[in-house]
Amino acid sequence: MNKQTAKQSIPKFQTEAQERAYWESHDSTTHVDWTKAQKVKLPNLRPTTKTISLRLPQHLLDSIKVAANARDVPYQSLIKVWLQEKLHSH
């Protein structure tokens, strides 16, 4: 599509599900000139988190809490750091 071609307007959606279905079957380049896009920084954006339940042996949890206390961080945060490190080491 050349730069002179008029872009289609984005339809109005009544629900997020309708919008999701639309974008799954349509190319955004017919609506947006991506050559004019600019990078945006979102410094306060936080990743979506999901609460889980994890059963650990008491001795393991106690050891994790001791390690977290030695580092002066919450034990849940330390578990997340360790999981992330292990995931990236493979």
Backbone as XML, in Angstrom:
<?xml version="1.0"?>
<chain id="A" units="angstrom">
  <residue number="1" name="MET">
    <atom name="N" x="0.848" y="-1.165" z="0.000"/>
    <atom name="CA" x="0.000" y="0.000" z="0.000"/>
    <atom name="C" x="0.898" y="1.234" z="0.000"/>
  </residue>
  <residue number="2" name="ASN">
    <atom name="N" x="0.685" y="2.173" z="-0.913"/>
    <atom name="CA" x="1.542" y="3.346" z="-0.954"/>
    <atom name="C" x="1.063" y="4.406" z="0.032"/>
  </residue>
  <residue number="3" name="LYS">
    <atom name="N" x="1.887" y="5.409" z="0.250"/>
    <atom name="CA" x="1.588" y="6.425" z="1.257"/>
    <atom name="C" x="0.406" y="7.308" z="0.874"/>
  </residue>
  <residue number="4" name="GLN">
    <atom name="N" x="0.035" y="7.314" z="-0.397"/>
    <atom name="CA" x="-1.072" y="8.145" z="-0.852"/>
    <atom name="C" x="-2.431" y="7.486" z="-0.599"/>
  </residue>
  <residue number="5" name="THR">
    <atom name="N" x="-2.446" y="6.197" z="-0.326"/>
    <atom name="CA" x="-3.693" y="5.481" z="-0.122"/>
    <atom name="C" x="-4.306" y="5.884" z="1.209"/>
  </residue>
  <residue number="6" name="ALA">
    <atom name="N" x="-5.609" y="6.190" z="1.175"/>
    <atom name="CA" x="-6.308" y="6.587" z="2.402"/>
    <atom name="C" x="-6.449" y="5.380" z="3.329"/>
  </residue>
  <residue number="7" name="LYS">
    <atom name="N" x="-6.271" y="5.606" z="4.590"/>
    <atom name="CA" x="-6.393" y="4.541" z="5.578"/>
    <atom name="C" x="-7.857" y="4.415" z="5.989"/>
  </residue>
  <residue number="8" name="GLN">
    <atom name="N" x="-8.261" y="3.182" z="6.275"/>
    <atom name="CA" x="-9.618" y="2.937" z="6.743"/>
    <atom name="C" x="-9.731" y="3.385" z="8.194"/>
  </residue>
  <residue number="9" name="SER">
    <atom name="N" x="-10.909" y="3.870" z="8.576"/>
    <atom name="CA" x="-11.097" y="4.247" z="9.973"/>
    <atom name="C" x="-11.293" y="2.987" z="10.805"/>
  </residue>
  <residue number="10" name="ILE">
    <atom name="N" x="-10.900" y="3.063" z="12.041"/>
    <atom name="CA" x="-11.047" y="1.927" z="12.951"/>
    <atom name="C" x="-12.486" y="1.903" z="13.437"/>
  </residue>
  <residue number="11" name="PRO">
    <atom name="N" x="-13.157" y="0.761" z="13.311"/>
    <atom name="CA" x="-14.555" y="0.701" z="13.735"/>
    <atom name="C" x="-14.698" y="0.857" z="15.244"/>
  </residue>
  <residue number="12" name="LYS">
    <atom name="N" x="-15.885" y="1.222" z="15.672"/>
    <atom name="CA" x="-16.209" y="1.302" z="17.099"/>
    <atom name="C" x="-16.672" y="-0.073" z="17.557"/>
  </residue>
  <residue number="13" name="PHE">
    <atom name="N" x="-16.178" y="-0.507" z="18.689"/>
    <atom name="CA" x="-16.516" y="-1.827" z="19.208"/>
    <atom name="C" x="-17.327" y="-1.687" z="20.478"/>
  </residue>
  <residue number="14" name="GLN">
    <atom name="N" x="-18.280" y="-2.580" z="20.660"/>
    <atom name="CA" x="-19.105" y="-2.550" z="21.872"/>
    <atom name="C" x="-18.458" y="-3.318" z="23.017"/>
  </residue>
  <residue number="15" name="THR">
    <atom name="N" x="-17.638" y="-4.303" z="22.669"/>
    <atom name="CA" x="-16.981" y="-5.105" z="23.707"/>
    <atom name="C" x="-15.528" y="-5.365" z="23.318"/>
  </residue>
  <residue number="16" name="GLU">
    <atom name="N" x="-14.739" y="-5.700" z="24.302"/>
    <atom name="CA" x="-13.342" y="-6.056" z="24.052"/>
    <atom name="C" x="-13.264" y="-7.321" z="23.207"/>
  </residue>
  <residue number="17" name="ALA">
    <atom name="N" x="-14.215" y="-8.246" z="23.415"/>
    <atom name="CA" x="-14.228" y="-9.489" z="22.638"/>
    <atom name="C" x="-14.428" y="-9.194" z="21.153"/>
  </residue>
  <residue number="18" name="GLN">
    <atom name="N" x="-15.309" y="-8.239" z="20.828"/>
    <atom name="CA" x="-15.527" y="-7.864" z="19.429"/>
    <atom name="C" x="-14.259" y="-7.266" z="18.834"/>
  </residue>
  <residue number="19" name="GLU">
    <atom name="N" x="-13.597" y="-6.418" z="19.592"/>
    <atom name="CA" x="-12.363" y="-5.806" z="19.109"/>
    <atom name="C" x="-11.282" y="-6.856" z="18.901"/>
  </residue>
  <residue number="20" name="ARG">
    <atom name="N" x="-11.152" y="-7.770" z="19.839"/>
    <atom name="CA" x="-10.155" y="-8.829" z="19.722"/>
    <atom name="C" x="-10.411" y="-9.663" z="18.466"/>
  </residue>
  <residue number="21" name="ALA">
    <atom name="N" x="-11.678" y="-10.030" z="18.236"/>
    <atom name="CA" x="-12.027" y="-10.831" z="17.054"/>
    <atom name="C" x="-11.714" y="-10.068" z="15.775"/>
  </residue>
  <residue number="22" name="TYR">
    <atom name="N" x="-11.972" y="-8.767" z="15.779"/>
    <atom name="CA" x="-11.698" y="-7.951" z="14.591"/>
    <atom name="C" x="-10.209" y="-7.947" z="14.263"/>
  </residue>
  <residue number="23" name="TRP">
    <atom name="N" x="-9.373" y="-7.672" z="15.261"/>
    <atom name="CA" x="-7.932" y="-7.568" z="15.009"/>
    <atom name="C" x="-7.299" y="-8.919" z="14.722"/>
  </residue>
  <residue number="24" name="GLU">
    <atom name="N" x="-7.934" y="-10.007" z="15.136"/>
    <atom name="CA" x="-7.420" y="-11.331" z="14.792"/>
    <atom name="C" x="-7.611" y="-11.643" z="13.313"/>
  </residue>
  <residue number="25" name="SER">
    <atom name="N" x="-8.544" y="-10.933" z="12.664"/>
    <atom name="CA" x="-8.840" y="-11.229" z="11.260"/>
    <atom name="C" x="-8.554" y="-10.060" z="10.319"/>
  </residue>
  <residue number="26" name="HIS">
    <atom name="N" x="-8.000" y="-8.956" z="10.827"/>
    <atom name="CA" x="-7.705" y="-7.784" z="9.992"/>
    <atom name="C" x="-6.270" y="-7.317" z="10.203"/>
  </residue>
  <residue number="27" name="ASP">
    <atom name="N" x="-5.690" y="-6.774" z="9.167"/>
    <atom name="CA" x="-4.329" y="-6.251" z="9.209"/>
    <atom name="C" x="-4.371" y="-4.779" z="9.628"/>
  </residue>
  <residue number="28" name="SER">
    <atom name="N" x="-3.629" y="-4.433" z="10.633"/>
    <atom name="CA" x="-3.646" y="-3.046" z="11.138"/>
    <atom name="C" x="-3.079" y="-2.044" z="10.139"/>
  </residue>
  <residue number="29" name="THR">
    <atom name="N" x="-2.280" y="-2.511" z="9.175"/>
    <atom name="CA" x="-1.686" y="-1.560" z="8.216"/>
    <atom name="C" x="-2.721" y="-0.936" z="7.294"/>
  </residue>
  <residue number="30" name="THR">
    <atom name="N" x="-3.926" y="-1.506" z="7.244"/>
    <atom name="CA" x="-4.987" y="-0.865" z="6.455"/>
    <atom name="C" x="-5.625" y="0.282" z="7.235"/>
  </residue>
  <residue number="31" name="HIS">
    <atom name="N" x="-5.295" y="0.394" z="8.507"/>
    <atom name="CA" x="-5.876" y="1.423" z="9.375"/>
    <atom name="C" x="-4.846" y="2.432" z="9.882"/>
  </residue>
  <residue number="32" name="VAL">
    <atom name="N" x="-3.604" y="2.012" z="9.996"/>
    <atom name="CA" x="-2.575" y="2.835" z="10.636"/>
    <atom name="C" x="-1.337" y="2.897" z="9.743"/>
  </residue>
  <residue number="33" name="ASP">
    <atom name="N" x="-0.768" y="4.088" z="9.611"/>
    <atom name="CA" x="0.493" y="4.246" z="8.885"/>
    <atom name="C" x="1.626" y="4.068" z="9.893"/>
  </residue>
  <residue number="34" name="TRP">
    <atom name="N" x="2.144" y="2.840" z="9.974"/>
    <atom name="CA" x="3.151" y="2.516" z="10.969"/>
    <atom name="C" x="4.492" y="3.199" z="10.710"/>
  </residue>
  <residue number="35" name="THR">
    <atom name="N" x="4.681" y="3.781" z="9.527"/>
    <atom name="CA" x="5.934" y="4.498" z="9.258"/>
    <atom name="C" x="6.014" y="5.774" z="10.086"/>
  </residue>
  <residue number="36" name="LYS">
    <atom name="N" x="4.882" y="6.227" z="10.608"/>
    <atom name="CA" x="4.844" y="7.445" z="11.434"/>
    <atom name="C" x="4.804" y="7.128" z="12.926"/>
  </residue>
  <residue number="37" name="ALA">
    <atom name="N" x="4.914" y="5.861" z="13.262"/>
    <atom name="CA" x="4.856" y="5.462" z="14.668"/>
    <atom name="C" x="6.078" y="5.972" z="15.429"/>
  </residue>
  <residue number="38" name="GLN">
    <atom name="N" x="5.876" y="6.285" z="16.693"/>
    <atom name="CA" x="6.963" y="6.731" z="17.559"/>
    <atom name="C" x="7.032" y="5.819" z="18.772"/>
  </residue>
  <residue number="39" name="LYS">
    <atom name="N" x="8.245" y="5.601" z="19.272"/>
    <atom name="CA" x="8.418" y="4.793" z="20.468"/>
    <atom name="C" x="7.861" y="5.539" z="21.672"/>
  </residue>
  <residue number="40" name="VAL">
    <atom name="N" x="7.262" y="4.781" z="22.561"/>
    <atom name="CA" x="6.683" y="5.341" z="23.778"/>
    <atom name="C" x="7.283" y="4.610" z="24.962"/>
  </residue>
  <residue number="41" name="LYS">
    <atom name="N" x="7.590" y="5.338" z="26.012"/>
    <atom name="CA" x="8.083" y="4.725" z="27.238"/>
    <atom name="C" x="6.954" y="4.757" z="28.265"/>
  </residue>
  <residue number="42" name="LEU">
    <atom name="N" x="6.727" y="3.630" z="28.890"/>
    <atom name="CA" x="5.698" y="3.509" z="29.918"/>
    <atom name="C" x="6.370" y="3.093" z="31.222"/>
  </residue>
  <residue number="43" name="PRO">
    <atom name="N" x="6.941" y="4.061" z="31.941"/>
    <atom name="CA" x="7.755" y="3.718" z="33.107"/>
    <atom name="C" x="6.974" y="3.088" z="34.255"/>
  </residue>
  <residue number="44" name="ASN">
    <atom name="N" x="5.679" y="3.323" z="34.329"/>
    <atom name="CA" x="4.904" y="2.788" z="35.449"/>
    <atom name="C" x="4.138" y="1.518" z="35.096"/>
  </residue>
  <residue number="45" name="LEU">
    <atom name="N" x="4.367" y="0.989" z="33.900"/>
    <atom name="CA" x="3.681" y="-0.222" z="33.478"/>
    <atom name="C" x="4.249" y="-1.419" z="34.219"/>
  </residue>
  <residue number="46" name="ARG">
    <atom name="N" x="3.366" y="-2.195" z="34.795"/>
    <atom name="CA" x="3.796" y="-3.371" z="35.539"/>
    <atom name="C" x="3.238" y="-4.610" z="34.857"/>
  </residue>
  <residue number="47" name="PRO">
    <atom name="N" x="4.000" y="-5.674" z="34.830"/>
    <atom name="CA" x="3.489" y="-6.901" z="34.206"/>
    <atom name="C" x="2.299" y="-7.459" z="34.983"/>
  </residue>
  <residue number="48" name="THR">
    <atom name="N" x="1.406" y="-8.104" z="34.270"/>
    <atom name="CA" x="0.266" y="-8.743" z="34.911"/>
    <atom name="C" x="0.778" y="-9.903" z="35.748"/>
  </residue>
  <residue number="49" name="THR">
    <atom name="N" x="0.238" y="-10.029" z="36.926"/>
    <atom name="CA" x="0.640" y="-11.127" z="37.800"/>
    <atom name="C" x="-0.563" y="-12.013" z="38.088"/>
  </residue>
  <residue number="50" name="LYS">
    <atom name="N" x="-0.282" y="-13.217" z="38.452"/>
    <atom name="CA" x="-1.314" y="-14.197" z="38.788"/>
    <atom name="C" x="-0.946" y="-14.817" z="40.115"/>
  </residue>
  <residue number="51" name="THR">
    <atom name="N" x="-1.890" y="-14.847" z="41.020"/>
    <atom name="CA" x="-1.665" y="-15.466" z="42.318"/>
    <atom name="C" x="-1.780" y="-16.979" z="42.176"/>
  </residue>
  <residue number="52" name="ILE">
    <atom name="N" x="-0.808" y="-17.684" z="42.749"/>
    <atom name="CA" x="-0.840" y="-19.148" z="42.720"/>
    <atom name="C" x="-0.684" y="-19.673" z="44.135"/>
  </residue>
  <residue number="53" name="SER">
    <atom name="N" x="-1.052" y="-20.911" z="44.307"/>
    <atom name="CA" x="-0.841" y="-21.597" z="45.577"/>
    <atom name="C" x="0.252" y="-22.629" z="45.349"/>
  </residue>
  <residue number="54" name="LEU">
    <atom name="N" x="1.245" y="-22.615" z="46.190"/>
    <atom name="CA" x="2.386" y="-23.515" z="46.037"/>
    <atom name="C" x="2.658" y="-24.196" z="47.372"/>
  </residue>
  <residue number="55" name="ARG">
    <atom name="N" x="2.605" y="-25.500" z="47.368"/>
    <atom name="CA" x="2.884" y="-26.257" z="48.598"/>
    <atom name="C" x="4.369" y="-26.597" z="48.645"/>
  </residue>
  <residue number="56" name="LEU">
    <atom name="N" x="5.002" y="-26.176" z="49.733"/>
    <atom name="CA" x="6.423" y="-26.450" z="49.939"/>
    <atom name="C" x="6.593" y="-27.152" z="51.276"/>
  </residue>
  <residue number="57" name="PRO">
    <atom name="N" x="7.586" y="-28.015" z="51.373"/>
    <atom name="CA" x="7.893" y="-28.578" z="52.695"/>
    <atom name="C" x="8.285" y="-27.441" z="53.646"/>
  </residue>
  <residue number="58" name="GLN">
    <atom name="N" x="7.871" y="-27.560" z="54.889"/>
    <atom name="CA" x="8.115" y="-26.499" z="55.864"/>
    <atom name="C" x="9.598" y="-26.161" z="55.971"/>
  </residue>
  <residue number="59" name="HIS">
    <atom name="N" x="10.466" y="-27.164" z="55.956"/>
    <atom name="CA" x="11.905" y="-26.910" z="56.085"/>
    <atom name="C" x="12.431" y="-26.091" z="54.894"/>
  </residue>
  <residue number="60" name="LEU">
    <atom name="N" x="11.879" y="-26.337" z="53.689"/>
    <atom name="CA" x="12.303" y="-25.581" z="52.513"/>
    <atom name="C" x="11.853" y="-24.128" z="52.626"/>
  </residue>
  <residue number="61" name="LEU">
    <atom name="N" x="10.599" y="-23.934" z="53.027"/>
    <atom name="CA" x="10.096" y="-22.568" z="53.201"/>
    <atom name="C" x="10.894" y="-21.827" z="54.270"/>
  </residue>
  <residue number="62" name="ASP">
    <atom name="N" x="11.216" y="-22.508" z="55.353"/>
    <atom name="CA" x="12.024" y="-21.880" z="56.417"/>
    <atom name="C" x="13.397" y="-21.468" z="55.881"/>
  </residue>
  <residue number="63" name="SER">
    <atom name="N" x="14.010" y="-22.316" z="55.084"/>
    <atom name="CA" x="15.322" y="-22.001" z="54.506"/>
    <atom name="C" x="15.233" y="-20.808" z="53.550"/>
  </residue>
  <residue number="64" name="ILE">
    <atom name="N" x="14.162" y="-20.762" z="52.772"/>
    <atom name="CA" x="13.967" y="-19.636" z="51.850"/>
    <atom name="C" x="13.786" y="-18.341" z="52.632"/>
  </residue>
  <residue number="65" name="LYS">
    <atom name="N" x="13.027" y="-18.398" z="53.711"/>
    <atom name="CA" x="12.799" y="-17.203" z="54.535"/>
    <atom name="C" x="14.099" y="-16.719" z="55.171"/>
  </residue>
  <residue number="66" name="VAL">
    <atom name="N" x="14.945" y="-17.654" z="55.604"/>
    <atom name="CA" x="16.243" y="-17.281" z="56.179"/>
    <atom name="C" x="17.095" y="-16.593" z="55.113"/>
  </residue>
  <residue number="67" name="ALA">
    <atom name="N" x="17.132" y="-17.156" z="53.913"/>
    <atom name="CA" x="17.910" y="-16.563" z="52.817"/>
    <atom name="C" x="17.369" y="-15.184" z="52.449"/>
  </residue>
  <residue number="68" name="ALA">
    <atom name="N" x="16.059" y="-15.048" z="52.433"/>
    <atom name="CA" x="15.446" y="-13.756" z="52.104"/>
    <atom name="C" x="15.765" y="-12.726" z="53.192"/>
  </residue>
  <residue number="69" name="ASN">
    <atom name="N" x="15.692" y="-13.142" z="54.441"/>
    <atom name="CA" x="15.985" y="-12.241" z="55.551"/>
    <atom name="C" x="17.432" y="-11.765" z="55.491"/>
  </residue>
  <residue number="70" name="ALA">
    <atom name="N" x="18.344" y="-12.656" z="55.118"/>
    <atom name="CA" x="19.761" y="-12.287" z="55.007"/>
    <atom name="C" x="19.982" y="-11.255" z="53.910"/>
  </residue>
  <residue number="71" name="ARG">
    <atom name="N" x="19.112" y="-11.283" z="52.887"/>
    <atom name="CA" x="19.215" y="-10.322" z="51.773"/>
    <atom name="C" x="18.306" y="-9.109" z="51.977"/>
  </residue>
  <residue number="72" name="ASP">
    <atom name="N" x="17.540" y="-9.118" z="53.054"/>
    <atom name="CA" x="16.608" y="-8.045" z="53.396"/>
    <atom name="C" x="15.571" y="-7.821" z="52.273"/>
  </residue>
  <residue number="73" name="VAL">
    <atom name="N" x="15.009" y="-8.938" z="51.785"/>
    <atom name="CA" x="13.949" y="-8.885" z="50.777"/>
    <atom name="C" x="12.820" y="-9.821" z="51.222"/>
  </residue>
  <residue number="74" name="PRO">
    <atom name="N" x="11.608" y="-9.557" z="50.774"/>
    <atom name="CA" x="10.517" y="-10.497" z="51.084"/>
    <atom name="C" x="10.779" y="-11.861" z="50.445"/>
  </residue>
  <residue number="75" name="TYR">
    <atom name="N" x="10.399" y="-12.919" z="51.146"/>
    <atom name="CA" x="10.716" y="-14.250" z="50.634"/>
    <atom name="C" x="10.015" y="-14.547" z="49.309"/>
  </residue>
  <residue number="76" name="GLN">
    <atom name="N" x="8.791" y="-13.993" z="49.102"/>
    <atom name="CA" x="8.108" y="-14.225" z="47.826"/>
    <atom name="C" x="8.899" y="-13.588" z="46.679"/>
  </residue>
  <residue number="77" name="SER">
    <atom name="N" x="9.472" y="-12.425" z="46.917"/>
    <atom name="CA" x="10.281" y="-11.751" z="45.899"/>
    <atom name="C" x="11.531" y="-12.555" z="45.582"/>
  </residue>
  <residue number="78" name="LEU">
    <atom name="N" x="12.141" y="-13.118" z="46.599"/>
    <atom name="CA" x="13.334" y="-13.932" z="46.383"/>
    <atom name="C" x="13.001" y="-15.179" z="45.562"/>
  </residue>
  <residue number="79" name="ILE">
    <atom name="N" x="11.874" y="-15.801" z="45.853"/>
    <atom name="CA" x="11.448" y="-16.967" z="45.071"/>
    <atom name="C" x="11.275" y="-16.580" z="43.609"/>
  </residue>
  <residue number="80" name="LYS">
    <atom name="N" x="10.648" y="-15.428" z="43.340"/>
    <atom name="CA" x="10.461" y="-14.975" z="41.955"/>
    <atom name="C" x="11.803" y="-14.734" z="41.264"/>
  </residue>
  <residue number="81" name="VAL">
    <atom name="N" x="12.741" y="-14.134" z="41.962"/>
    <atom name="CA" x="14.069" y="-13.881" z="41.386"/>
    <atom name="C" x="14.748" y="-15.198" z="41.062"/>
  </residue>
  <residue number="82" name="TRP">
    <atom name="N" x="14.704" y="-16.132" z="41.985"/>
    <atom name="CA" x="15.339" y="-17.425" z="41.748"/>
    <atom name="C" x="14.695" y="-18.166" z="40.583"/>
  </residue>
  <residue number="83" name="LEU">
    <atom name="N" x="13.384" y="-18.139" z="40.506"/>
    <atom name="CA" x="12.701" y="-18.792" z="39.378"/>
    <atom name="C" x="13.093" y="-18.163" z="38.058"/>
  </residue>
  <residue number="84" name="GLN">
    <atom name="N" x="13.150" y="-16.836" z="38.029"/>
    <atom name="CA" x="13.525" y="-16.131" z="36.808"/>
    <atom name="C" x="14.963" y="-16.472" z="36.411"/>
  </residue>
  <residue number="85" name="GLU">
    <atom name="N" x="15.860" y="-16.467" z="37.365"/>
    <atom name="CA" x="17.261" y="-16.808" z="37.089"/>
    <atom name="C" x="17.376" y="-18.225" z="36.550"/>
  </residue>
  <residue number="86" name="LYS">
    <atom name="N" x="16.687" y="-19.161" z="37.151"/>
    <atom name="CA" x="16.751" y="-20.549" z="36.719"/>
    <atom name="C" x="16.177" y="-20.704" z="35.313"/>
  </residue>
  <residue number="87" name="LEU">
    <atom name="N" x="15.103" y="-20.013" z="35.029"/>
    <atom name="CA" x="14.482" y="-20.071" z="33.709"/>
    <atom name="C" x="15.426" y="-19.559" z="32.634"/>
  </residue>
  <residue number="88" name="HIS">
    <atom name="N" x="16.152" y="-18.483" z="32.927"/>
    <atom name="CA" x="17.056" y="-17.891" z="31.939"/>
    <atom name="C" x="18.403" y="-18.602" z="31.846"/>
  </residue>
  <residue number="89" name="SER">
    <atom name="N" x="18.694" y="-19.463" z="32.783"/>
    <atom name="CA" x="19.979" y="-20.175" z="32.739"/>
    <atom name="C" x="19.924" y="-21.387" z="31.810"/>
  </residue>
  <residue number="90" name="HIS">
    <atom name="N" x="18.752" y="-21.724" z="31.322"/>
    <atom name="CA" x="18.625" y="-22.892" z="30.431"/>
    <atom name="C" x="18.385" y="-22.487" z="29.016"/>
  </residue>
</chain>
